[in-house]
Amino acid sequence: MTAREQRYAIIGWPLTHTLSPRMQNAAFLASGIQAHYSAFPVAPQPPTRVGEAIFGLRALGFRGVNVTFPHKETVVDCVGKLSGAAADIGAANTILFHDDGLIEGFNTDVDGFVLDLRAQGIEPLLPAVLLGAGGAASAVAYALLSAGCVKLCIANRSENRGTQLADKMKRLFPSKKIDVISLDDLGRVKDYSLVVNCIPNEKENSAWLQKLHLDKPQVAYDLSYSPNKTAFQQHVENFGVRTISGLGMLVHQGALSFEIWTGQKAPLAVMQQAVGL
């Protein structure tokens, strides 16, 4: 690392399988930018840990940070400004440190998800069910509803948290139909053409997963991308439905983060190659 080298990072817990450093460092190299991107595991407890990490990275001269599970909602308390979708949904996955000290939060998951969905030949108009109700689910719900989805169901272990997310989306999209069910009631998802798993792989539980039964021609999209086949993907493939991993979304949201930080067009093909796409 040199004195002129820009520094970027990702924070989350855990970060065992993250491909973001490989992807972003390849993008910096291909773009001729002297920069280095690192991974810093940040435990969720105590609650002040996330703020300490963000302010510490700013103090150390970092230019930007990606934020992943479980900190996407917590980190909004650390920023001075939320822009775009991040302000609407209260979750950020990209942080920009301005020269004047301002910390600005963005959510590139929203557009990253829609871009990959369309790249896979799927329009975000299908009736969809989301599994989970955290920061990632907030971004996917917002992405689908803003892109034209008219019927959405949120399935979560805690129906109370699922209802909170549904109420937030209803305020933003009052004309859309949004239902909430428990993960114990997954038999009802046969009414939806697109199933999006927003529950991190580390938190997958076979008890609720075994309740999930799909029919063709449903499509199952898993935001997790590592290991290559998650428990969710292995389960839904038994029903013969098409499965999509979150690897494409990772690249698209990462490319948007790159552009926010650098002001340059991201080398998308290089980033895809770096993660094996």
Backbone hydrogen bonds, N-H to C=O, Kabsch-Sander energy under -0.5 kcal/mol:
donor,donor_aa,acceptor,acceptor_aa,energy
5,E,2,T,-1.0
6,Q,34,Q,-2.9
8,Y,36,H,-2.6
9,A,64,G,-1.2
10,I,38,S,-1.8
11,I,66,N,-2.3
12,G,40,F,-0.9
13,W,69,F,-2.7
18,T,15,L,-0.9
23,M,19,L,-2.3
24,Q,20,S,-3.1
25,N,21,P,-2.4
26,A,22,R,-1.5
27,A,23,M,-1.7
28,F,24,Q,-2.5
29,L,25,N,-2.1
30,A,26,A,-2.4
31,S,27,A,-1.6
32,G,28,F,-0.5
32,G,29,L,-1.1
33,I,28,F,-2.6
34,Q,32,G,-0.5
35,A,33,I,-1.3
36,H,6,Q,-2.3
38,S,8,Y,-2.1
40,F,10,I,-2.9
42,V,12,G,-2.7
49,R,46,P,-2.3
50,V,47,P,-0.7
52,E,48,T,-2.2
53,A,49,R,-2.1
54,I,50,V,-2.6
55,F,51,G,-2.8
56,G,52,E,-2.0
57,L,53,A,-2.5
58,R,54,I,-2.1
59,A,55,F,-2.4
60,L,56,G,-1.7
61,G,58,R,-1.6
62,F,57,L,-2.4
63,R,7,R,-3.1
64,G,7,R,-0.9
65,V,95,I,-2.0
66,N,9,A,-3.0
67,V,93,N,-2.3
68,T,11,I,-2.4
71,H,68,T,-2.2
75,V,71,H,-2.4
76,V,73,E,-1.1
77,D,74,T,-1.5
78,C,75,V,-2.1
79,V,76,V,-0.8
80,G,103,I,-2.3
81,K,103,I,-1.6
83,S,105,G,-2.7
86,A,83,S,-1.4
87,A,84,G,-1.1
88,D,84,G,-0.9
89,I,85,A,-2.5
90,G,86,A,-1.7
91,A,86,A,-0.6
92,A,72,K,-2.7
93,N,106,F,-1.9
94,T,106,F,-1.8
95,I,65,V,-3.3
96,L,104,E,-2.7
97,F,63,R,-2.3
98,H,96,L,-0.7
98,H,102,L,-2.9
101,G,98,H,-1.8
104,E,96,L,-2.6
104,E,102,L,-0.6
105,G,81,K,-3.1
106,F,94,T,-2.9
112,G,108,T,-2.2
113,F,109,D,-2.5
114,V,110,V,-1.6
115,L,111,D,-2.7
116,D,112,G,-1.8
117,L,113,F,-2.6
118,R,114,V,-2.5
119,A,115,L,-1.9
120,Q,116,D,-1.6
121,G,118,R,-1.8
122,I,117,L,-2.3
125,L,123,E,-1.6
126,L,123,E,-1.1
128,A,151,K,-2.3
129,V,194,L,-2.5
130,L,153,C,-3.2
131,L,196,V,-2.8
132,G,130,L,-0.7
132,G,155,A,-3.2
138,S,134,G,-2.2
139,A,135,G,-1.7
140,V,136,A,-2.3
141,A,137,A,-2.9
142,Y,138,S,-2.3
143,A,139,A,-2.5
144,L,140,V,-2.8
145,L,141,A,-2.5
146,S,142,Y,-2.4
147,A,143,A,-1.2
148,G,145,L,-0.8
149,C,144,L,-2.6
150,V,125,L,-0.6
152,L,177,K,-2.8
153,C,128,A,-2.2
154,I,179,D,-2.6
155,A,130,L,-3.3
155,A,153,C,-0.6
156,N,154,I,-0.5
156,N,181,I,-1.9
159,E,157,R,-0.8
162,G,158,S,-2.0
163,T,159,E,-2.6
164,Q,160,N,-2.0
165,L,161,R,-2.1
166,A,162,G,-2.4
167,D,163,T,-2.9
168,K,164,Q,-1.9
169,M,165,L,-2.3
170,K,166,A,-2.5
171,R,167,D,-1.7
172,L,168,K,-1.4
173,F,169,M,-3.0
176,K,173,F,-1.8
177,K,150,V,-2.1
178,I,176,K,-0.6
179,D,152,L,-2.5
181,I,154,I,-2.5
183,L,156,N,-1.0
185,D,182,S,-2.1
186,L,183,L,-0.7
188,R,185,D,-1.4
189,V,186,L,-1.6
190,K,187,G,-0.9
191,D,188,R,-1.6
192,Y,189,V,-1.9
193,S,127,P,-1.0
194,L,127,P,-2.1
195,V,219,V,-2.9
196,V,129,V,-2.8
196,V,194,L,-0.5
197,N,195,V,-0.5
197,N,221,Y,-3.1
198,C,131,L,-2.5
198,C,196,V,-0.8
203,K,200,P,-2.1
204,E,201,N,-1.3
208,W,205,N,-0.7
209,L,205,N,-2.0
210,Q,206,S,-2.3
211,K,208,W,-1.3
212,L,209,L,-1.6
213,H,211,K,-0.6
218,Q,215,D,-2.1
219,V,193,S,-2.6
220,A,242,R,-3.0
221,Y,195,V,-3.3
221,Y,219,V,-0.5
222,D,244,I,-3.2
223,L,197,N,-2.3
223,L,221,Y,-0.6
230,T,228,N,-0.5
234,Q,230,T,-2.6
235,H,231,A,-2.0
236,V,232,F,-2.5
237,E,233,Q,-2.0
238,N,234,Q,-0.5
238,N,235,H,-1.2
239,F,236,V,-1.7
240,G,237,E,-1.6
241,V,236,V,-1.0
242,R,218,Q,-1.1
244,I,220,A,-2.3
246,G,222,D,-0.5
246,G,224,S,-1.7
248,G,245,S,-0.6
250,L,246,G,-2.4
251,V,247,L,-1.8
252,H,248,G,-2.4
253,Q,249,M,-2.9
254,G,250,L,-2.0
255,A,251,V,-2.5
256,L,252,H,-1.9
257,S,253,Q,-2.0
258,F,254,G,-2.5
259,E,255,A,-1.9
260,I,256,L,-1.9
261,W,257,S,-2.4
262,T,258,F,-2.5
263,G,259,E,-2.0
268,L,266,A,-1.8
271,M,267,P,-2.0
272,Q,268,L,-2.5
273,Q,269,A,-2.3
274,A,270,V,-2.0
275,V,271,M,-1.0
275,V,272,Q,-0.7
276,G,273,Q,-1.0
277,L,272,Q,-2.9
